[in-house]
Amino acid sequence: MRAPLQQNPVVDPRTLGRPIHLLDKFATLVRHDLVERLRAALNRRYRAHFEIVDLTVARLDDTIVARWLKYDSPFGPIGFALDRALLLCVLDYRYGGAAGVAKDVEHPETTTEERLAAMLGRQFATMLVERIASLAGLDRGPELTDPRPASPPPSAWMISAQLSERRHDVRGMLRLAIDDGAIEHVFRALAPARAASFSAPVSLGTALQLDLSARLLEMQMPLGTLLDARVGDVIPVALGPTTVLVDDAPLFYADVAEHKGQLCLTSFQDMD
């Protein structure tokens, strides 16, 4: 019997050994902050109807074409980009223009749009700085420099929020980008507390040797199906989160990914 070959996801080596699963918690917190910011700055003030359709936190997708503004903050550079349809929608509410303006993205950009984008970028970047500072327990003011056009570096992490506005029937993306230094503050703040270590430092690479194994696949089959199987039959399988064992004791869950033709484990999570 042969199991059919399955294309495993290609892992980004920059995420190996990092608690990527904690990004879901961070995304939930940022979504809450963004809802409050939209409500206070736009919906309540202008009687608009901006809503969040979806929000994700992931590595920067360098295939995305966006007009970025860069703000320097206490946690490093923060990038901001807002789809023009959304920007024109805000402009329409702010200056009382015709509703159709929000969909007219063909006319040349104006200095009014540029000023509005810079103002909105400062508000949302400040929101993000305040959230990171709160998570890290740091008393750092949200002072930001004046924005300048600049794309985020390839190593950045991107918060992508899909927004909709019901009255104008407009949808688009709001994006915020932060660098590795900022995301490390997030990881350290959200990681569960660990037990105090020994007073003397221990080099795990030389003092502690463990056998690590992964249980890649388990499936149940009726006995009759198993007895009827012949050489060459194909059993469809799919790899999901796998169980990681240390000396036959299951301790973690992990995702299986591919890196340079080899299977590897990433996104470790403690078993309850």
Disulfide bonds with the S-S distance in Angstrom:
none
